[in-house]
Amino acid sequence: MAQICHRIVQVTDLHLAGTAGDRVHGIDTDASAAAVLDRIEAWAPELVIATGDLTDSADPADYERLFQLFDRLAAPVVPMAG
């Protein structure tokens, strides 16, 4: 029987700030998210699951910015806000 392997990545708790360059607890969350997405792209997953506190606030505009960052990925992204 042939085995099938799938490449799935989970990313969690990005805490993306409201404005590019803003810091959350001293961390530039845009730069951090970009570095994480660079690694994800290099792994070429078939699916990305995004969980936890994806933005630092629940502002819909912050989620729109987050989804724009995810648009660079070839794989579908399934967000599961926490």
C-alpha positions in Angstrom: 0.0 0.0 0.0 1.4 3.4 -1.0 1.7 6.0 1.8 0.7 9.6 1.1 2.3 12.4 3.1 1.0 15.9 3.2 2.9 19.0 4.2 0.8 21.0 6.6 2.1 24.0 8.6 0.6 25.5 11.7 1.4 29.1 12.7 0.1 30.5 15.9 -0.2 33.8 17.9 1.3 36.3 15.5 -0.3 39.1 17.4 -0.1 41.3 14.3 -0.2 45.0 15.4 -2.7 47.5 14.0 -0.1 49.4 11.9 3.0 48.1 10.1 6.0 48.8 12.2 4.1 48.9 15.5 5.5 46.9 18.3 3.7 44.5 20.7 5.7 43.8 23.9 8.8 45.3 22.1 8.5 43.1 19.0 7.9 44.4 15.5 5.1 41.9 14.7 5.2 42.7 11.0 8.9 41.8 10.8 8.3 38.7 12.9 5.4 37.6 10.7 7.4 38.2 7.5 10.2 36.0 8.8 7.7 33.3 9.7 6.1 33.5 6.3 9.6 33.3 4.6 10.1 30.0 6.4 6.7 28.7 5.5 7.2 29.6 1.8 10.5 27.7 1.9 8.8 24.5 3.2 6.2 24.8 0.4 3.3 23.4 2.4 0.0 22.2 0.9 -2.0 23.8 3.7 -1.4 26.4 6.4 -3.4 26.5 9.6 -3.3 29.8 11.5 -4.4 29.7 15.1 -4.4 31.6 18.3 -4.2 35.4 18.6 -3.5 36.3 15.0 -3.9 40.0 15.6 -3.2 42.0 18.8 -6.7 43.4 18.7 -10.0 42.2 17.2 -10.2 45.1 14.8 -11.5 43.8 11.4 -8.9 46.1 9.6 -6.1 44.2 11.4 -7.4 40.9 10.1 -7.6 42.4 6.6 -3.9 43.3 6.9 -3.1 39.8 8.2 -4.9 38.2 5.2 -2.9 40.4 2.8 0.3 39.1 4.4 -1.0 35.5 3.9 -1.8 36.2 0.2 1.9 35.7 -0.6 1.6 32.0 0.2 0.8 29.5 -2.5 -1.0 27.2 0.0 -4.5 27.9 1.2 -4.6 29.4 4.7 -7.3 28.3 7.2 -7.5 30.9 10.1 -8.8 29.8 13.5 -8.7 32.9 15.7 -8.3 32.2 19.4 
